[in-house]
Amino acid sequence: MSAALNPQSPPAMAANADSRLQFFQKLQAVTNKIHATGNLEQIMLDLPKDICDLFDCDRITIYAVSNDKSFIVSKVKTGLHSFSDLELPISPQSMAGYAAHFKRTVRVNDVYDEAELKSHNPPLAFLREVDRRTGYRTRQMLIAPLMDAQNAELLGVIQLINNRSDGPFTEVAEEGVKELCATLAIAFNQRLKPSPLVRSKYDSLVADAILSVPEFELATRSARRKNVDIEEVLVSEFQIKLATVGEALAKFYGVPYAAHKAERVKPLDLLKNLKRDFVEQNLWLPLEESPEGIVIFSTDPERIRNSRILANIFPKSRFVFRVTTRHDFRQTLDLYYGVQEDTTSVGDLLSDMEDGDEDSGEAAEAELSAAADNELVKLVNKVIIDAYRQGASDIHIEPRPGKEKTHIRFRKDGSLEPYIEIPASYRAAIAARIKIMCDLDISERRKPQDGKIKFKKFGPLDIELRVATIPSAGGVEDIVMRILAAGEPIPLEKLGVLPHNLARLKDTVGKPYGLFFVCGPTGSGKTTTLHSVLNFLNTPDTKIWTAEDPVEITQKGLRQVQVNRKSGLDFATAMRAFLRADPDIIMVGEMRDKETVAMGIEASLTGHLVFSTLHTNSAPESIVRLLDMGMDPFNFADALLGILAQRLAKRLCGKCKIAYTPTPQEVQQLLQEYCAELLNTEIFKKDADAARAAVLANWKKHYANDQGQFTLYKAVGCDACSGGYKGRVGLHELMTGSDKIKKLLQEHARVAQLLAAALEDGMLTLKMDGIEKILSGITDIKQVRAVCIK
């Protein structure tokens, strides 16, 4: 082999010697600069570029040991200006933590090569989070500990990243970094010795005789071994109160301690530009605006005070600081941003509950309840949270006799869907847990009971559930929970009312006084529609009283009353009170008895606008029902503004529905069903064919393309929906109190006569409204037929 190609040849060895000499000459220049600078902060400012050039690397990070000796914290970071301070535990899990833990130099050729990492230490791993967030690809690393030569104490770590030649760091580089660390350690020592920062954050715990020195050292070692913050060890293992830890932090940082307060008001204006991820990384929160300035709540107020981050986010503001514990900070973070979703699945919760002895009767069930109480609490909470997040309206818990499992089903978009099955041995315990949540008698199993759960006391959601327990065959109890999610009213324009009906509805409810009903079966959206109407009428110059059971939707400007029959506050009593409270508009949740209806008619005739709901099938039937209650037909006719009947049909999933052009036969079938509703009207009696042609022409005008073709949609089904349907759409039947209707009402007319007159006035029946929504591509004929039964 020629001398030119032989790495051990004299010329090659001479070149290596020259490069080595040049390297150490540069290193000497850097160390001279360190010795010549008495200010460590100035060294930190000037060093990074010189070190990167010396070692021919892309980036450098210098860590210093934290005050409690359990972490290393980055003091210098090149190329990572947008990333927060790095804080790593002194443990073998991370690269820099490994070098700090074993106090040895580490050279790695590719940090993504797991085999190479394991050759150093099996649990060693590269923290890829920084790369993921910054888009940078780390390859080579050279990491060395900064050691105090006198007592072999760790002072920090230096980490060189990515050789610019894209090759591994050399042995010369490793030798040089050790020499650099020895020089830096002297500078660190000189800076730290006279400084009060050598104190631990928790020194006052020792000074105040709450902990002895050996106990504190034991806590520090335990925290390091378990890879947790020392605060957690002090509270859980040494039983030190959180407030005591907080006061120690207050003495260390010289600012007051602020504990978490559940009643603290969320400062929306201050939080509007702060994302949860950012706050979690930086460990500070704005609490409020005080006369002294914005109150900043942090686990390390000194670091936040010395950074420019606050001035950038809140320019021209003054700040006052409060120190807090990590536990307090997490609780306040959850209060402001909500508890993060629990990733535990129902299957995981049930996995430990499958081994119950199902043959041991009620005594065994009680024992199992006590033994698995924590799991049961988590399970019941998880069921409620899942139901809410899946958009369910009801939760059905259905135990079976004997050894059969208890089934839980959710009602979503009007249909029941299976959720989970629970071992039979836990059915009594689950029933008892739910009864405890709503303050019912857990020993009463033979009678139905009704109650309410305010879930905010038990879980992360601010919702209420109406609970009904019903004894069923086999000595078991069924439980049905309706989710009453407090929400905002839907704007009237977004209710899905056809433009023709919307104009008539606005005109009807815009009258200064009268009586207006929304009717339909339970769960048809009557309350939602009424609140949308009230939202439309809710102005600063209007006084609106509502009596509801329960109050599901809240609105600013409304005075809302929760009906409580047990205490004697029913709808009639509430209405009587409202009439003495100077109302403009009154909304009563339901009119089911003669007294309430009579009071509603009386209120409407004395200058008030009255809204309510009825459990009837159609608008004309509602009139007959009210007259059958014994209402005076003349007073009722004078008071009536209108009646809106409604149903909810399943909406086609917008993600997977497939468009198609219907055949002429399909169009004729829709036309026939639409016109069947109009057969008793005068126009159809005169010339049915012409009337049918007029309906088809109107359809083509509003729903067909330029060639007169309609587009309908088929349900398909995908991951985002259930059988091709997702959500629901309202079908509406609006009958207004026209002169013709009022005259028929006074004459006790039959339902058919009222229906014909209403259709001639422009009313669309539920079926007709549904067919127009089929032509709009919102739903299909199957769903319309399902809810529009005669």
C-alpha positions in Angstrom: 0.0 0.0 0.0 1.4 3.4 -0.9 2.4 5.9 1.7 -0.3 8.3 0.4 -3.0 5.8 1.2 -1.6 4.4 4.5 -3.1 6.2 7.5 -0.1 5.1 9.6 2.4 6.5 7.1 4.8 9.3 8.3 3.1 12.0 6.2 -0.4 11.0 7.5 0.9 10.9 11.1 2.5 14.3 10.6 -0.7 15.7 9.3 -2.6 14.3 12.3 0.0 15.8 14.7 -0.4 19.2 13.0 -4.2 19.1 13.2 -4.0 18.0 16.9 -1.6 20.9 17.6 -3.8 23.4 15.9 -6.9 22.1 17.8 -5.2 22.4 21.2 -3.9 25.9 20.3 -7.5 27.0 19.6 -8.6 25.3 22.8 -5.9 27.3 24.7 -7.3 30.5 23.3 -10.8 29.6 24.5 -9.6 28.6 28.0 -7.6 31.8 28.2 -10.8 33.8 27.4 -12.6 31.9 30.2 -9.9 32.7 32.7 -9.7 36.3 31.7 -13.5 36.9 32.2 -14.6 37.2 35.8 -18.3 37.2 34.9 -19.8 33.8 34.3 -22.8 35.3 32.6 -20.4 37.1 30.1 -18.6 33.8 29.5 -22.0 32.1 28.8 -22.7 34.9 26.3 -19.4 34.8 24.5 -18.5 31.1 24.6 -21.0 29.3 22.3 -19.7 30.4 18.9 -16.0 29.9 19.9 -16.8 26.3 21.2 -18.8 25.4 18.1 -16.0 26.6 15.8 -13.4 24.8 18.0 -15.1 21.4 17.8 -16.5 22.1 14.3 -20.1 21.3 15.5 -23.5 22.8 14.7 -24.9 23.3 18.2 -23.9 23.3 21.9 -26.0 23.1 25.0 -24.5 23.8 28.5 -26.5 22.6 31.5 -26.1 23.5 35.1 -27.2 21.4 38.1 -30.5 22.6 39.7 -30.5 23.9 43.2 -32.0 20.6 44.5 -29.4 18.6 42.7 -32.0 16.4 40.9 -32.1 18.1 37.5 -29.8 19.7 35.0 -31.2 22.9 33.4 -29.9 24.4 30.1 -28.1 27.7 30.5 -26.8 28.0 26.9 -28.6 26.7 23.9 -27.5 27.6 20.3 -30.0 27.1 17.5 -33.0 26.6 19.9 -34.1 30.1 20.5 -37.8 29.2 20.1 -37.7 26.3 22.5 -38.2 26.7 26.3 -35.5 25.9 28.8 -34.6 22.2 28.8 -34.9 20.6 32.2 -33.7 16.9 32.4 -33.6 14.6 35.4 -30.1 13.3 36.4 -30.8 9.7 35.4 -29.7 7.3 32.6 -32.9 7.8 30.6 -31.6 10.8 28.5 -28.2 11.5 26.9 -27.2 14.5 29.0 -28.8 12.9 32.1 -26.8 9.7 31.5 -23.5 11.7 31.4 -24.5 13.6 34.5 -25.7 10.4 36.4 -22.5 8.4 35.7 -20.2 11.4 35.5 -18.6 10.1 32.4 -18.0 11.4 28.8 -20.2 9.9 26.1 -19.6 9.9 22.4 -22.4 8.8 20.1 -22.2 8.5 16.3 -26.0 8.4 15.6 -28.5 9.1 18.4 -31.3 7.4 16.4 -29.3 4.1 16.4 -30.9 2.2 19.3 -28.4 -0.6 19.2 -25.5 2.0 19.7 -27.4 3.6 22.6 -28.0 0.2 24.2 -24.2 -0.5 24.0 -23.7 2.4 26.3 -26.6 1.7 28.6 -29.8 -0.4 27.9 -32.4 2.2 29.1 -30.6 5.0 27.3 -32.8 6.9 24.9 -32.6 10.1 22.8 -35.4 12.6 23.6 -36.7 13.2 20.1 -39.2 15.9 21.2 -36.8 18.8 20.4 -36.2 17.5 16.9 -39.9 16.9 16.4 -40.8 20.5 17.4 -37.9 22.3 15.7 -37.6 20.2 12.5 -33.8 19.7 13.2 -32.2 16.2 12.8 -29.7 15.4 15.5 -27.0 12.8 14.5 -23.7 12.9 16.4 -23.3 13.9 20.1 -20.3 14.4 22.4 -21.4 14.9 26.0 -19.1 15.5 29.0 -19.8 16.3 32.7 -18.6 19.5 34.4 -17.0 18.3 37.7 -15.7 20.1 40.8 -12.2 18.6 41.0 -11.9 19.0 44.8 -14.9 17.0 45.9 -16.0 15.2 42.7 -19.3 17.0 42.8 -21.3 17.5 39.5 -21.7 21.1 38.4 -23.2 20.7 35.0 -22.9 19.1 31.5 -21.7 20.3 28.1 -23.3 18.7 25.0 -21.9 19.1 21.5 -24.3 18.3 18.6 -23.6 17.3 15.0 -20.1 17.3 13.6 -20.1 19.7 10.6 -18.2 17.1 8.5 -21.1 14.7 9.2 -18.6 12.2 10.7 -18.2 11.0 14.3 -16.5 13.2 16.9 -12.8 12.2 17.1 -10.8 11.1 20.1 -9.0 14.4 20.0 -12.4 16.2 20.4 -13.2 13.9 23.3 -9.8 14.8 24.9 -10.4 18.5 24.3 -13.9 18.6 25.7 -12.6 17.1 29.0 -10.0 19.8 29.2 -12.7 22.5 28.4 -14.9 21.0 31.1 -12.1 21.3 33.7 -11.7 25.0 32.9 -15.4 25.7 32.9 -15.8 23.9 36.2 -13.4 26.4 37.8 -15.5 29.3 36.5 -18.7 27.6 37.7 -17.1 27.1 41.1 -16.0 30.7 41.4 -19.4 31.9 40.5 -21.3 29.5 42.8 -19.3 29.6 46.0 -20.2 33.1 47.2 -23.7 33.0 45.7 -26.8 32.3 47.8 -28.1 30.2 44.9 -26.2 27.2 46.3 -29.1 27.0 48.8 -31.9 24.6 48.0 -35.4 25.9 47.4 -36.4 23.9 50.4 -33.7 25.0 52.8 -36.2 26.6 55.1 -37.8 23.2 55.7 -34.5 22.2 57.4 -34.0 25.7 59.1 -37.5 25.5 60.6 -36.9 21.9 61.8 -39.7 20.5 59.6 -37.1 18.1 58.1 -33.6 17.1 59.3 -30.6 17.3 57.0 -30.4 13.5 56.6 -34.1 13.4 55.9 -33.8 16.1 53.2 -30.8 14.2 51.6 -32.9 11.0 51.7 -35.8 12.8 49.9 -33.4 14.2 47.3 -32.0 10.7 46.6 -35.5 9.2 46.5 -36.6 11.8 43.9 -33.5 11.2 41.8 -34.0 7.4 41.9 -37.7 7.6 41.0 -37.1 10.3 38.4 -39.7 12.6 40.0 -39.7 16.1 41.3 -38.6 16.4 45.0 -41.8 18.2 45.8 -43.7 14.9 45.1 -41.5 13.0 47.5 -41.8 15.6 50.3 -45.6 15.6 50.1 -46.2 11.8 49.5 -43.4 10.2 51.5 -42.6 12.7 54.2 -46.2 13.9 54.7 -45.3 17.6 54.4 -48.3 19.8 53.7 -48.4 21.4 50.3 -48.9 24.8 51.9 -45.6 24.3 54.0 -43.7 23.5 50.8 -45.2 26.6 49.2 -44.1 28.8 52.1 -40.5 27.4 51.7 -40.6 28.4 48.1 -41.9 31.8 49.0 -38.9 32.3 51.4 -36.4 31.1 48.7 -37.8 33.4 45.9 -38.8 36.3 48.1 -42.3 36.5 46.7 -45.7 35.4 48.3 -47.0 31.9 47.9 -50.3 31.4 46.1 -52.2 28.2 46.5 -54.7 26.7 44.0 -58.3 28.0 44.6 -61.2 26.1 43.0 -63.3 29.2 43.0 -60.7 31.3 41.2 -62.3 33.2 38.2 -60.7 32.4 34.8 -59.1 35.6 33.4 -60.3 35.2 29.8 -58.7 38.4 28.5 -55.3 37.4 29.8 -55.5 33.8 28.5 -56.8 34.5 25.0 -53.3 34.3 23.4 -51.9 31.5 25.6 -52.2 27.9 24.5 -52.1 25.1 27.1 -49.0 23.5 25.6 -47.0 26.8 25.9 -48.2 27.3 29.5 -47.3 23.7 30.5 -43.8 24.0 29.1 -43.1 27.4 30.7 -44.8 26.8 34.0 -46.4 30.2 34.5 -50.0 31.6 34.3 -51.6 35.0 34.6 -54.0 35.0 37.6 -55.6 38.4 37.4 -55.0 42.1 36.8 -54.4 43.9 40.1 -53.7 47.6 40.8 -50.0 46.7 41.0 -50.0 44.9 37.7 -50.7 41.5 36.2 -50.3 38.8 38.8 -48.1 36.0 37.5 -48.3 32.5 39.0 -45.2 30.4 38.5 -43.2 27.6 40.0 -40.0 29.6 39.2 -40.8 33.3 39.3 -37.1 34.3 39.1 -36.6 32.6 35.7 -39.8 34.2 34.3 -38.9 37.7 35.7 -35.5 37.6 34.0 -36.8 36.5 30.6 -38.4 38.9 28.1 -41.3 36.6 27.5 -43.9 38.5 29.6 -43.0 41.8 28.0 -43.6 40.3 24.6 -47.0 38.8 25.4 -48.2 41.7 27.6 -46.5 44.8 26.3 -46.5 48.0 28.4 -47.8 46.0 31.5 -46.4 45.8 35.0 -46.1 42.4 36.7 -46.2 41.1 40.3 -45.2 37.5 41.0 -46.5 34.7 43.1 -44.7 31.4 43.6 -46.6 28.1 43.7 -46.0 24.4 43.9 -46.1 22.1 40.9 -49.2 20.4 42.3 -51.0 23.8 42.7 -49.9 24.8 39.3 -51.3 21.6 37.6 -54.7 22.1 39.4 -55.0 25.7 38.3 -54.0 24.7 34.8 -56.8 22.2 34.7 -59.2 24.8 36.2 -58.4 27.2 33.4 -58.1 24.8 30.4 -60.1 21.8 31.6 -58.9 18.4 32.6 -57.1 16.7 29.8 -58.9 13.6 28.5 -58.3 10.4 30.4 -56.8 7.9 27.9 -57.9 4.9 30.0 -60.4 2.8 28.1 -63.5 1.2 29.5 -61.9 -2.1 28.6 -58.9 -1.3 30.9 -61.3 -0.4 33.7 -63.3 -3.6 33.3 -60.2 -5.9 33.0 -59.8 -6.1 36.8 -63.6 -6.5 37.3 -64.1 -9.8 35.5 -63.3 -12.1 38.3 -66.2 -11.5 40.6 -68.0 -14.4 42.1 -71.4 -14.2 40.5 -73.0 -16.9 42.7 -72.5 -15.3 46.1 -75.6 -13.1 46.2 -76.1 -9.6 47.6 -73.5 -10.0 50.4 -70.8 -10.7 47.9 -71.9 -7.8 45.8 -71.5 -5.5 48.8 -68.0 -6.8 49.4 -67.1 -6.4 45.7 -68.4 -2.8 45.9 -66.1 -2.0 48.8 -63.1 -3.8 47.2 -63.5 -2.2 43.8 -64.9 1.1 44.9 -62.1 3.2 43.1 -62.5 1.2 39.9 -66.3 1.6 40.0 -66.1 5.3 40.5 -63.7 5.6 37.5 -66.0 3.3 35.5 -69.2 5.3 36.1 -67.4 8.6 35.4 -65.9 7.2 32.2 -69.4 6.0 31.0 -70.9 9.5 31.6 -67.9 11.2 29.9 -68.0 8.9 26.9 -71.7 9.4 26.5 -71.4 13.1 26.5 -68.4 13.2 24.1 -70.2 10.8 21.7 -73.2 13.1 21.6 -75.6 10.7 23.4 -78.8 12.1 24.9 -79.5 9.2 27.3 -77.6 6.4 29.1 -79.5 3.2 29.7 -78.1 0.8 32.3 -80.0 -2.5 31.9 -79.1 -5.3 34.4 -80.3 -8.9 33.7 -81.3 -11.4 36.3 -79.0 -14.2 37.5 -75.5 -14.5 36.0 -76.2 -12.4 32.9 -74.2 -9.3 32.4 -75.5 -5.7 32.8 -75.8 -4.0 29.4 -75.2 -0.3 28.9 -76.6 1.5 25.9 -76.4 5.1 24.6 -79.2 6.8 22.7 -77.6 8.8 19.9 -79.6 10.7 17.3 -82.7 9.1 18.6 -81.5 5.4 18.3 -80.1 3.1 21.0 -76.6 1.7 20.4 -74.8 -0.9 22.6 -71.8 0.5 24.6 -70.4 -2.1 27.0 -71.4 -5.0 29.2 -70.4 -5.2 32.9 -70.1 -8.4 35.1 -73.3 -9.2 36.9 -71.6 -9.2 40.2 -71.2 -5.4 40.0 -74.8 -4.4 39.1 -75.8 -3.5 42.7 -72.6 -1.6 43.3 -73.1 0.5 40.1 -76.7 1.2 41.1 -75.5 2.2 44.6 -72.8 4.5 43.2 -75.2 6.3 40.9 -77.8 6.7 43.7 -75.0 8.2 45.9 -74.1 10.7 43.2 -77.7 12.0 43.1 -78.5 11.7 46.8 -81.1 8.9 46.5 -81.9 6.2 49.1 -79.5 3.3 48.3 -81.5 0.9 50.5 -84.7 1.4 48.5 -84.9 -1.0 45.6 -88.6 -1.7 45.4 -89.8 1.7 44.3 -88.9 4.0 41.4 -86.8 7.0 42.4 -85.9 10.2 40.5 -82.8 12.4 41.1 -80.3 14.6 39.5 -76.5 14.5 39.3 -74.4 17.6 39.1 -71.4 15.9 37.5 -69.0 18.8 38.1 -68.6 17.5 41.6 -67.4 14.1 40.4 -65.7 14.7 37.0 -64.3 17.2 34.5 -67.6 18.1 32.7 -70.0 20.8 33.8 -73.2 18.9 33.0 -76.2 17.7 34.8 -77.9 14.3 34.4 -81.6 13.5 35.2 -81.7 10.0 36.8 -84.6 7.6 37.0 -84.3 4.2 38.7 -87.0 1.6 38.0 -87.2 -1.9 39.7 -87.5 -4.5 37.0 -88.2 -8.2 36.8 -85.6 -10.5 38.5 -85.0 -8.2 41.5 -82.8 -5.8 39.6 -83.0 -2.0 39.0 -82.8 -0.3 35.6 -81.3 3.1 35.5 -81.8 5.7 32.8 -79.8 9.0 32.8 -80.6 11.9 30.5 -77.7 14.2 29.8 -78.8 17.9 30.3 -75.8 19.6 28.8 -76.1 23.3 29.5 -75.6 25.1 26.3 -76.1 28.3 24.3 -79.3 28.8 22.2 -79.1 28.0 18.5 -79.7 31.1 16.3 -83.2 30.9 14.7 -81.7 31.0 11.2 -79.6 27.8 12.0 -82.5 25.7 13.2 -83.0 24.2 9.8 -86.4 25.9 9.3 -87.3 26.3 5.6 -87.2 29.9 4.3 -90.9 29.8 3.7 -91.6 28.7 7.3 -88.9 31.0 8.8 -90.5 34.2 7.5 -93.9 33.1 8.8 -92.4 32.1 12.2 -90.6 35.4 12.7 -93.7 37.3 11.8 -95.9 35.2 14.2 -93.6 35.4 17.3 -92.9 39.1 16.6 -96.5 40.0 17.8 -96.6 42.0 21.1 -98.9 39.6 22.9 -100.6 36.2 22.4 -100.1 32.5 22.9 -97.6 30.3 20.9 -97.1 26.6 21.3 -94.4 24.2 20.2 -95.7 20.6 20.2 -94.2 17.2 19.7 -93.2 14.0 21.6 -90.5 13.9 24.2 -87.0 14.4 22.7 -88.2 16.2 19.5 -86.3 19.4 20.3 -89.2 21.6 21.5 -87.2 23.3 24.3 -84.3 24.0 21.8 -86.7 25.7 19.4 -88.4 27.7 22.1 -85.0 29.0 23.3 -84.0 29.9 19.7 -87.3 31.9 19.5 -86.5 33.6 22.9 -83.0 34.4 21.7 -84.5 36.1 18.6 -86.8 38.2 20.9 -84.2 38.8 23.7 -83.4 42.5 23.6 -82.3 44.9 26.4 -85.8 46.5 26.5 -87.6 43.2 27.0 -88.3 41.3 30.3 -88.4 37.6 29.8 -89.3 35.1 32.5 -89.1 31.3 32.0 -90.2 28.3 34.2 -88.4 25.1 33.1 -87.9 21.6 34.4 -85.0 21.4 34.1 -83.2 24.5 32.9 -81.2 23.0 30.0 -80.2 26.1 28.0 -79.1 29.4 29.7 -79.3 32.8 28.1 -78.1 36.2 29.3 -81.0 38.5 29.8 -83.5 35.8 30.7 -84.7 35.3 34.2 -85.0 31.5 34.4 -86.7 29.6 37.2 -86.2 25.9 37.9 -89.5 24.1 38.7 -89.4 22.1 41.9 -92.7 20.2 42.5 -91.5 18.8 45.8 -91.3 22.2 47.3 -94.6 23.3 45.7 -93.1 25.3 42.8 -94.9 23.9 39.8 -95.6 25.6 36.4 -98.9 27.2 37.6 -97.3 28.6 40.7 -94.4 30.0 38.7 -96.8 31.6 36.1 -98.8 33.2 38.9 -95.6 34.7 40.3 -94.4 35.9 36.9 -97.6 37.9 36.3 -96.7 39.9 39.4 -93.2 40.5 38.2 -93.8 42.8 35.2 -93.0 40.5 32.3 -93.1 41.2 28.6 -92.6 37.5 27.6 -93.3 34.4 29.6 -92.1 30.9 28.7 -93.6 27.9 30.5 -91.8 24.6 30.0 -95.0 22.6 29.6 -98.8 23.1 29.8 -100.3 19.8 30.9 -103.2 20.8 33.1 -106.2 23.1 32.8 -105.0 25.6 35.4 -101.7 26.3 33.6 -103.4 26.6 30.2 -106.1 28.9 31.6 -103.5 31.1 33.2 -101.5 31.2 29.9 -104.6 32.3 27.9 -105.4 34.9 30.6 -101.8 36.3 30.5 -101.8 36.5 26.7 -105.1 38.4 26.7 -103.7 40.9 29.3 -100.8 42.0 27.0 -98.1 39.3 27.5 -96.4 37.1 24.9 -96.7 33.5 26.2 -94.7 30.5 24.9 -95.1 26.9 26.0 -94.9 23.3 24.8 -97.5 20.5 24.4 -97.1 16.7 24.0 -99.3 16.4 20.8 -98.7 14.9 17.4 -99.6 17.8 15.0 -100.6 21.5 15.1 -104.3 21.0 14.4 -104.6 18.2 17.0 -103.1 20.6 19.6 -106.1 22.9 19.3 -108.6 20.0 19.7 -106.6 18.8 22.8 -106.7 22.2 24.4 -110.4 22.6 23.8 -111.0 19.2 25.3 -109.3 20.5 28.5 -112.3 22.8 28.8 -110.8 26.0 27.4 -113.2 28.7 26.4 -113.0 28.6 22.5 -113.5 32.4 22.1 -110.8 33.4 24.5 -108.5 30.7 23.2 -109.1 31.9 19.6 -108.3 35.5 20.5 -105.1 34.4 22.3 -103.7 32.0 19.7 -100.8 33.2 17.6 -99.7 29.9 16.3 -98.6 26.3 16.9 -95.4 24.8 15.6 -95.3 21.0 15.5 -91.9 19.4 15.0 -90.0 16.1 14.8 -86.3 15.2 14.5 -85.2 13.1 11.6 -81.7 11.7 11.2 -79.4 13.8 9.0 -77.3 12.2 6.2 -73.6 12.1 7.0 -72.0 14.9 5.0 -68.7 12.9 4.8 -69.9 9.7 3.1 -73.4 10.3 1.5 -73.5 9.6 -2.2 -75.3 11.8 -4.7 -77.5 10.2 -7.4 -80.2 11.3 -9.9 -83.6 9.8 -9.0 -85.6 8.0 -11.6 -88.9 9.6 -12.7 -90.7 6.9 -10.7 -88.9 8.0 -7.5 -89.8 11.7 -8.1 -93.5 10.7 -8.8 -93.5 8.7 -5.5 -92.3 11.7 -3.6 -94.8 13.9 -5.3 -97.6 11.5 -4.5 -96.7 11.4 -0.8 -96.4 15.2 -0.7 -99.7 15.8 -2.4 -101.5 13.2 -0.3 -101.4 15.7 2.5 -103.2 18.3 0.3 -106.2 16.2 -0.9 -108.7 17.9 1.3 -107.8 21.5 0.2 -110.0 23.4 -2.2 -107.4 23.7 -4.9 -107.0 19.9 -5.1 -110.7 19.3 -5.0 -111.1 21.6 -8.1 -108.2 20.2 -10.2 -105.9 17.7 -8.6 -103.7 17.3 -11.8 -103.1 21.0 -12.1 -102.3 21.3 -8.4 -99.9 18.4 -8.7 -98.2 20.0 -11.7 -97.9 23.3 -9.8 -96.1 21.5 -6.9 -93.7 19.8 -9.3 -92.9 23.1 -11.0 -92.2 24.7 -7.7 -89.8 21.9 -6.8 -87.9 22.3 -10.0 -87.6 26.0 -9.5 -86.1 25.6 -6.0 -84.3 22.2 -6.1 -83.6 21.1 -9.6 -80.7 22.0 -12.0 -81.0 23.8 -15.3 -82.1 20.6 -17.0 -84.8 20.0 -14.5 -83.0 17.1 -12.8 -83.1 16.6 -9.0 -80.1 15.3 -7.0 -80.8 13.1 -4.0 -78.4 11.3 -1.6 -78.0 7.8 -0.3 -76.7 6.8 3.2 -73.5 4.8 3.0 -71.8 4.7 6.4 -68.2 5.5 7.5 -66.1 5.8 10.7 -67.5 9.2 11.5 -71.2 8.3 11.4 -73.7 5.6 12.4 -75.1 3.7 9.4 -74.7 6.7 7.1 -76.4 9.2 9.4 -74.9 11.8 11.8 -76.9 14.4 13.7 -80.5 15.3 13.2 -82.6 17.9 11.4 -85.9 19.4 12.5 -89.1 18.9 10.5 -91.6 21.7 11.1 -95.3 22.2 10.7 -96.3 25.8 11.4 -100.0 26.6 11.8 -100.6 30.4 12.3 -103.7 31.8 14.0 -105.3 33.2 10.9 -108.9 34.5 10.9 -110.1 31.4 9.1 -108.4 29.2 11.8 -109.8 31.2 14.7 -113.3 31.0 13.2 -113.1 27.2 12.9 -111.7 27.1 16.4 -114.7 29.0 17.8 -117.0 26.5 16.0 -115.3 23.5 17.5 -114.3 22.3 14.1 -112.8 18.8 13.5 -109.1 18.2 13.0 -109.6 17.5 9.2 -111.2 20.9 8.7 -108.5 22.7 10.7 -105.8 20.9 8.7 -107.4 21.8 5.3 -107.7 25.5 6.4 -104.1 25.6 7.6 -102.8 24.1 4.4 -104.7 26.7 2.3 -103.1 29.4 4.5 -99.6 28.1 3.5 -98.8 25.5 6.2 -96.5 22.6 5.3 -97.2 19.4 7.1 -94.3 17.5 8.8 -94.2 15.1 5.8 -94.2 17.9 3.3 -91.4 19.7 5.1 -89.5 16.5 5.3 -89.8 15.9 1.6 -88.5 19.3 0.8 -85.5 18.5 3.0 -85.0 15.3 1.0 -84.9 17.4 -2.1 -82.3 19.7 -0.4 -80.1 16.7 0.2 -80.3 16.8 4.0 -82.1 13.5 4.7 -83.8 10.7 2.9 -87.4 9.3 2.6 -86.7 6.4 5.0 -86.0 8.8 7.9 -88.9 11.1 7.0 -91.4 8.2 6.9 -90.0 7.0 10.3 -91.0 10.1 12.1 -94.0 11.3 10.1 -96.5 8.7 11.1 -100.3 9.4 11.1 
